[in-house]
Amino acid sequence: MNETKSETKPYKISKLMVWHAFQLVKENGGAAGVDQQTLENFESNLRDNLYKIWNRLSSGSYFPPAVKAVPILKKTGGERILGVPTVGDRIAQMVIKLMFEPCVEPHFLPDSYGYWPNKSALDAIGITRQRCWQYDWVVEYDMNDG
């Protein structure tokens, strides 16, 4: 097979997309991950840090670092572990979200509530409550408290 490759990167990820992802992550704030790098630290070398993320994502060589495990108390008692990714990994995840979500969202039913923008567990409860009065059958559903 004799193919010529006209592009240098296998994934079409624009640098502007990585910049936009950074802006969204910055708006959201958040703690440092296992590398102890805060948003402020990341921003001190922003151009190089974003370039590294773009280069690794677009070349297919991105590999996420470890996640920092932080125990948090549950309202019902006990604790659960919260995984805190690094700032760079949060940006990489946001790039993937921005690219992937528009491709798959049209294939989901309007009643898909899990992890979709502008939909919540309360929306699912509301529609379930409304339908309880419309139908003579029972639907079982599961809502995970995390």
MODELLER restraints for C-alpha pairs under 7 A, 6 or more apart:
rsr = mdl.restraints
at = mdl.atoms
rsr.add(forms.Gaussian(group=physical.xy_distance, feature=features.Distance(at['CA:9:A'], at['CA:58:A']), mean=5.69, stdev=0.5))
rsr.add(forms.Gaussian(group=physical.xy_distance, feature=features.Distance(at['CA:9:A'], at['CA:59:A']), mean=5.03, stdev=0.5))
rsr.add(forms.Gaussian(group=physical.xy_distance, feature=features.Distance(at['CA:10:A'], at['CA:58:A']), mean=6.36, stdev=0.5))
rsr.add(forms.Gaussian(group=physical.xy_distance, feature=features.Distance(at['CA:10:A'], at['CA:59:A']), mean=5.77, stdev=0.5))
rsr.add(forms.Gaussian(group=physical.xy_distance, feature=features.Distance(at['CA:10:A'], at['CA:60:A']), mean=6.93, stdev=0.5))
rsr.add(forms.Gaussian(group=physical.xy_distance, feature=features.Distance(at['CA:11:A'], at['CA:58:A']), mean=4.66, stdev=0.5))
rsr.add(forms.Gaussian(group=physical.xy_distance, feature=features.Distance(at['CA:11:A'], at['CA:59:A']), mean=6.42, stdev=0.5))
rsr.add(forms.Gaussian(group=physical.xy_distance, feature=features.Distance(at['CA:12:A'], at['CA:58:A']), mean=6.25, stdev=0.5))
rsr.add(forms.Gaussian(group=physical.xy_distance, feature=features.Distance(at['CA:13:A'], at['CA:58:A']), mean=5.61, stdev=0.5))
rsr.add(forms.Gaussian(group=physical.xy_distance, feature=features.Distance(at['CA:15:A'], at['CA:54:A']), mean=6.29, stdev=0.5))
rsr.add(forms.Gaussian(group=physical.xy_distance, feature=features.Distance(at['CA:17:A'], at['CA:95:A']), mean=6.53, stdev=0.5))
rsr.add(forms.Gaussian(group=physical.xy_distance, feature=features.Distance(at['CA:18:A'], at['CA:50:A']), mean=6.73, stdev=0.5))
rsr.add(forms.Gaussian(group=physical.xy_distance, feature=features.Distance(at['CA:18:A'], at['CA:54:A']), mean=6.34, stdev=0.5))
rsr.add(forms.Gaussian(group=physical.xy_distance, feature=features.Distance(at['CA:18:A'], at['CA:95:A']), mean=6.02, stdev=0.5))
rsr.add(forms.Gaussian(group=physical.xy_distance, feature=features.Distance(at['CA:21:A'], at['CA:91:A']), mean=5.56, stdev=0.5))
rsr.add(forms.Gaussian(group=physical.xy_distance, feature=features.Distance(at['CA:21:A'], at['CA:94:A']), mean=5.38, stdev=0.5))
rsr.add(forms.Gaussian(group=physical.xy_distance, feature=features.Distance(at['CA:21:A'], at['CA:95:A']), mean=5.55, stdev=0.5))
rsr.add(forms.Gaussian(group=physical.xy_distance, feature=features.Distance(at['CA:22:A'], at['CA:91:A']), mean=5.46, stdev=0.5))
rsr.add(forms.Gaussian(group=physical.xy_distance, feature=features.Distance(at['CA:25:A'], at['CA:90:A']), mean=6.82, stdev=0.5))
rsr.add(forms.Gaussian(group=physical.xy_distance, feature=features.Distance(at['CA:25:A'], at['CA:91:A']), mean=6.25, stdev=0.5))
rsr.add(forms.Gaussian(group=physical.xy_distance, feature=features.Distance(at['CA:26:A'], at['CA:39:A']), mean=6.92, stdev=0.5))
rsr.add(forms.Gaussian(group=physical.xy_distance, feature=features.Distance(at['CA:31:A'], at['CA:38:A']), mean=6.52, stdev=0.5))
rsr.add(forms.Gaussian(group=physical.xy_distance, feature=features.Distance(at['CA:32:A'], at['CA:38:A']), mean=4.74, stdev=0.5))
rsr.add(forms.Gaussian(group=physical.xy_distance, feature=features.Distance(at['CA:32:A'], at['CA:86:A']), mean=5.91, stdev=0.5))
rsr.add(forms.Gaussian(group=physical.xy_distance, feature=features.Distance(at['CA:32:A'], at['CA:87:A']), mean=6.51, stdev=0.5))
rsr.add(forms.Gaussian(group=physical.xy_distance, feature=features.Distance(at['CA:33:A'], at['CA:67:A']), mean=6.48, stdev=0.5))
rsr.add(forms.Gaussian(group=physical.xy_distance, feature=features.Distance(at['CA:33:A'], at['CA:68:A']), mean=5.35, stdev=0.5))
rsr.add(forms.Gaussian(group=physical.xy_distance, feature=features.Distance(at['CA:33:A'], at['CA:84:A']), mean=5.44, stdev=0.5))
rsr.add(forms.Gaussian(group=physical.xy_distance, feature=features.Distance(at['CA:33:A'], at['CA:85:A']), mean=5.05, stdev=0.5))
rsr.add(forms.Gaussian(group=physical.xy_distance, feature=features.Distance(at['CA:33:A'], at['CA:86:A']), mean=4.03, stdev=0.5))
rsr.add(forms.Gaussian(group=physical.xy_distance, feature=features.Distance(at['CA:33:A'], at['CA:87:A']), mean=6.80, stdev=0.5))
rsr.add(forms.Gaussian(group=physical.xy_distance, feature=features.Distance(at['CA:34:A'], at['CA:66:A']), mean=6.81, stdev=0.5))
rsr.add(forms.Gaussian(group=physical.xy_distance, feature=features.Distance(at['CA:34:A'], at['CA:67:A']), mean=6.26, stdev=0.5))
rsr.add(forms.Gaussian(group=physical.xy_distance, feature=features.Distance(at['CA:34:A'], at['CA:68:A']), mean=4.90, stdev=0.5))
rsr.add(forms.Gaussian(group=physical.xy_distance, feature=features.Distance(at['CA:34:A'], at['CA:86:A']), mean=6.46, stdev=0.5))
rsr.add(forms.Gaussian(group=physical.xy_distance, feature=features.Distance(at['CA:35:A'], at['CA:86:A']), mean=6.64, stdev=0.5))
rsr.add(forms.Gaussian(group=physical.xy_distance, feature=features.Distance(at['CA:37:A'], at['CA:87:A']), mean=6.96, stdev=0.5))
rsr.add(forms.Gaussian(group=physical.xy_distance, feature=features.Distance(at['CA:38:A'], at['CA:87:A']), mean=6.86, stdev=0.5))
rsr.add(forms.Gaussian(group=physical.xy_distance, feature=features.Distance(at['CA:39:A'], at['CA:87:A']), mean=6.40, stdev=0.5))
rsr.add(forms.Gaussian(group=physical.xy_distance, feature=features.Distance(at['CA:42:A'], at['CA:49:A']), mean=6.88, stdev=0.5))
rsr.add(forms.Gaussian(group=physical.xy_distance, feature=features.Distance(at['CA:53:A'], at['CA:92:A']), mean=6.58, stdev=0.5))
rsr.add(forms.Gaussian(group=physical.xy_distance, feature=features.Distance(at['CA:56:A'], at['CA:62:A']), mean=4.50, stdev=0.5))
rsr.add(forms.Gaussian(group=physical.xy_distance, feature=features.Distance(at['CA:64:A'], at['CA:89:A']), mean=6.13, stdev=0.5))
rsr.add(forms.Gaussian(group=physical.xy_distance, feature=features.Distance(at['CA:67:A'], at['CA:83:A']), mean=5.58, stdev=0.5))
rsr.add(forms.Gaussian(group=physical.xy_distance, feature=features.Distance(at['CA:67:A'], at['CA:84:A']), mean=5.44, stdev=0.5))
rsr.add(forms.Gaussian(group=physical.xy_distance, feature=features.Distance(at['CA:67:A'], at['CA:85:A']), mean=4.73, stdev=0.5))
rsr.add(forms.Gaussian(group=physical.xy_distance, feature=features.Distance(at['CA:68:A'], at['CA:83:A']), mean=5.49, stdev=0.5))
rsr.add(forms.Gaussian(group=physical.xy_distance, feature=features.Distance(at['CA:68:A'], at['CA:84:A']), mean=4.89, stdev=0.5))
rsr.add(forms.Gaussian(group=physical.xy_distance, feature=features.Distance(at['CA:68:A'], at['CA:85:A']), mean=6.29, stdev=0.5))
rsr.add(forms.Gaussian(group=physical.xy_distance, feature=features.Distance(at['CA:69:A'], at['CA:81:A']), mean=6.01, stdev=0.5))
rsr.add(forms.Gaussian(group=physical.xy_distance, feature=features.Distance(at['CA:69:A'], at['CA:82:A']), mean=5.77, stdev=0.5))
rsr.add(forms.Gaussian(group=physical.xy_distance, feature=features.Distance(at['CA:69:A'], at['CA:83:A']), mean=4.84, stdev=0.5))
rsr.add(forms.Gaussian(group=physical.xy_distance, feature=features.Distance(at['CA:69:A'], at['CA:84:A']), mean=6.41, stdev=0.5))
rsr.add(forms.Gaussian(group=physical.xy_distance, feature=features.Distance(at['CA:70:A'], at['CA:81:A']), mean=5.50, stdev=0.5))
rsr.add(forms.Gaussian(group=physical.xy_distance, feature=features.Distance(at['CA:70:A'], at['CA:82:A']), mean=5.09, stdev=0.5))
rsr.add(forms.Gaussian(group=physical.xy_distance, feature=features.Distance(at['CA:70:A'], at['CA:83:A']), mean=6.31, stdev=0.5))
rsr.add(forms.Gaussian(group=physical.xy_distance, feature=features.Distance(at['CA:71:A'], at['CA:79:A']), mean=6.21, stdev=0.5))
rsr.add(forms.Gaussian(group=physical.xy_distance, feature=features.Distance(at['CA:71:A'], at['CA:80:A']), mean=5.58, stdev=0.5))
rsr.add(forms.Gaussian(group=physical.xy_distance, feature=features.Distance(at['CA:71:A'], at['CA:81:A']), mean=4.40, stdev=0.5))
rsr.add(forms.Gaussian(group=physical.xy_distance, feature=features.Distance(at['CA:71:A'], at['CA:82:A']), mean=5.98, stdev=0.5))
rsr.add(forms.Gaussian(group=physical.xy_distance, feature=features.Distance(at['CA:72:A'], at['CA:79:A']), mean=5.35, stdev=0.5))
rsr.add(forms.Gaussian(group=physical.xy_distance, feature=features.Distance(at['CA:72:A'], at['CA:80:A']), mean=5.55, stdev=0.5))
rsr.add(forms.Gaussian(group=physical.xy_distance, feature=features.Distance(at['CA:72:A'], at['CA:81:A']), mean=6.15, stdev=0.5))
rsr.add(forms.Gaussian(group=physical.xy_distance, feature=features.Distance(at['CA:72:A'], at['CA:82:A']), mean=6.67, stdev=0.5))
rsr.add(forms.Gaussian(group=physical.xy_distance, feature=features.Distance(at['CA:73:A'], at['CA:79:A']), mean=4.22, stdev=0.5))
rsr.add(forms.Gaussian(group=physical.xy_distance, feature=features.Distance(at['CA:73:A'], at['CA:80:A']), mean=6.47, stdev=0.5))
rsr.add(forms.Gaussian(group=physical.xy_distance, feature=features.Distance(at['CA:74:A'], at['CA:80:A']), mean=6.65, stdev=0.5))
rsr.add(forms.Gaussian(group=physical.xy_distance, feature=features.Distance(at['CA:113:A'], at['CA:119:A']), mean=5.50, stdev=0.5))
rsr.add(forms.Gaussian(group=physical.xy_distance, feature=features.Distance(at['CA:113:A'], at['CA:120:A']), mean=6.04, stdev=0.5))
rsr.add(forms.Gaussian(group=physical.xy_distance, feature=features.Distance(at['CA:113:A'], at['CA:121:A']), mean=6.84, stdev=0.5))
rsr.add(forms.Gaussian(group=physical.xy_distance, feature=features.Distance(at['CA:113:A'], at['CA:124:A']), mean=6.27, stdev=0.5))
